[in-house]
Amino acid sequence: MSLDHPEPVEEAPKTINHNSYYEGRVQSLGFPTEHGDATSGVLEPGQYNFGTAHRRETIKVVHGILKDDRTGQQYCAEPTPQVLVINEGEEIKLSCDNHVAYVCYYG
């Protein structure tokens, strides 16, 4: 097996979903975990309003600095990844000056 020509595998059920928002400036991959649904993604610099959270969202910043525009608080990846929690019913208003990578757990 090589990276250029991987061996064929049986077709498995699709468990990874691609999401694109704001004309592709926010991209994420959704996947199931043993604790529930999750997404991993990247935001290009900008301001984003994702509406109201339908369930609790725990956003772990793994690269860059993410700002919660509701409170003005910033969440950084360095020196230790920080976590932003948005509860069900709260607005999701985020911004960043540079690219941000995150992992978000739902529920």
DACOR-V720879 format. One record per residue. N is the residue number from 0. RES is the residue in one letter. SS is DSSP state (H for helix, E for strand, L for the rest). PSI is psi in whole degrees, -180 to 180 (NA if undefined). OMEGA is omega as a letter, one per 40 degrees, with the letter a starting at -180 (NA if undefined). Layout:
n=N res=RES ss=SS psi=PSI omega=OMEGA
n=N res=RES ss=SS psi=PSI omega=OMEGA
This chain:
n=0 res=M ss=L psi=137 omega=i
n=1 res=S ss=L psi=163 omega=i
n=2 res=L ss=L psi=-28 omega=i
n=3 res=D ss=L psi=-33 omega=a
n=4 res=H ss=L psi=77 omega=a
n=5 res=P ss=L psi=150 omega=i
n=6 res=E ss=L psi=143 omega=i
n=7 res=P ss=L psi=147 omega=i
n=8 res=V ss=L psi=160 omega=i
n=9 res=E ss=L psi=144 omega=i
n=10 res=E ss=L psi=119 omega=i
n=11 res=A ss=L psi=156 omega=i
n=12 res=P ss=L psi=142 omega=a
n=13 res=K ss=L psi=121 omega=i
n=14 res=T ss=L psi=-5 omega=i
n=15 res=I ss=E psi=127 omega=i
n=16 res=N ss=E psi=136 omega=i
n=17 res=H ss=E psi=133 omega=i
n=18 res=N ss=E psi=140 omega=i
n=19 res=S ss=E psi=132 omega=a
n=20 res=Y ss=E psi=160 omega=i
n=21 res=Y ss=L psi=57 omega=i
n=22 res=E ss=L psi=37 omega=i
n=23 res=G ss=L psi=1 omega=a
n=24 res=R ss=L psi=-15 omega=i
n=25 res=V ss=E psi=123 omega=a
n=26 res=Q ss=E psi=140 omega=i
n=27 res=S ss=E psi=157 omega=i
n=28 res=L ss=E psi=124 omega=i
n=29 res=G ss=E psi=143 omega=a
n=30 res=F ss=E psi=154 omega=i
n=31 res=P ss=E psi=147 omega=i
n=32 res=T ss=E psi=173 omega=i
n=33 res=E ss=L psi=-14 omega=a
n=34 res=H ss=L psi=3 omega=a
n=35 res=G ss=E psi=-171 omega=a
n=36 res=D ss=E psi=152 omega=i
n=37 res=A ss=E psi=162 omega=i
n=38 res=T ss=E psi=153 omega=i
n=39 res=S ss=E psi=131 omega=a
n=40 res=G ss=E psi=-176 omega=a
n=41 res=V ss=E psi=138 omega=i
n=42 res=L ss=E psi=132 omega=i
n=43 res=E ss=L psi=161 omega=i
n=44 res=P ss=L psi=136 omega=i
n=45 res=G ss=E psi=-176 omega=i
n=46 res=Q ss=E psi=138 omega=a
n=47 res=Y ss=E psi=133 omega=i
n=48 res=N ss=E psi=111 omega=a
n=49 res=F ss=E psi=10 omega=i
n=50 res=G ss=E psi=-151 omega=a
n=51 res=T ss=E psi=136 omega=i
n=52 res=A ss=L psi=130 omega=i
n=53 res=H ss=L psi=-14 omega=i
n=54 res=R ss=L psi=167 omega=a
n=55 res=R ss=L psi=138 omega=i
n=56 res=E ss=E psi=126 omega=i
n=57 res=T ss=E psi=108 omega=a
n=58 res=I ss=E psi=116 omega=i
n=59 res=K ss=E psi=119 omega=a
n=60 res=V ss=E psi=120 omega=a
n=61 res=V ss=E psi=-11 omega=i
n=62 res=H ss=E psi=132 omega=i
n=63 res=G ss=L psi=-164 omega=a
n=64 res=I ss=E psi=123 omega=i
n=65 res=L ss=E psi=133 omega=a
n=66 res=K ss=E psi=132 omega=i
n=67 res=D ss=E psi=106 omega=a
n=68 res=D ss=L psi=-14 omega=i
n=69 res=R ss=L psi=-38 omega=a
n=70 res=T ss=L psi=-18 omega=a
n=71 res=G ss=L psi=-3 omega=a
n=72 res=Q ss=L psi=143 omega=i
n=73 res=Q ss=E psi=145 omega=a
n=74 res=Y ss=E psi=124 omega=a
n=75 res=C ss=E psi=157 omega=i
n=76 res=A ss=L psi=-24 omega=a
n=77 res=E ss=L psi=144 omega=e
n=78 res=P ss=L psi=-20 omega=i
n=79 res=T ss=L psi=133 omega=a
n=80 res=P ss=L psi=128 omega=i
n=81 res=Q ss=L psi=159 omega=a
n=82 res=V ss=E psi=130 omega=i
n=83 res=L ss=E psi=128 omega=i
n=84 res=V ss=E psi=127 omega=i
n=85 res=I ss=E psi=120 omega=a
n=86 res=N ss=L psi=158 omega=i
n=87 res=E ss=L psi=134 omega=i
n=88 res=G ss=L psi=-12 omega=i
n=89 res=E ss=L psi=153 omega=i
n=90 res=E ss=E psi=149 omega=i
n=91 res=I ss=E psi=96 omega=a
n=92 res=K ss=E psi=111 omega=a
n=93 res=L ss=E psi=157 omega=i
n=94 res=S ss=E psi=162 omega=i
n=95 res=C ss=E psi=149 omega=i
n=96 res=D ss=L psi=-21 omega=i
n=97 res=N ss=L psi=173 omega=i
n=98 res=H ss=L psi=141 omega=i
n=99 res=V ss=E psi=134 omega=i
n=100 res=A ss=E psi=144 omega=a
n=101 res=Y ss=E psi=163 omega=i
n=102 res=V ss=E psi=130 omega=a
n=103 res=C ss=E psi=129 omega=i
n=104 res=Y ss=E psi=138 omega=a
n=105 res=Y ss=E psi=143 omega=i
n=106 res=G ss=L psi=NA omega=NA
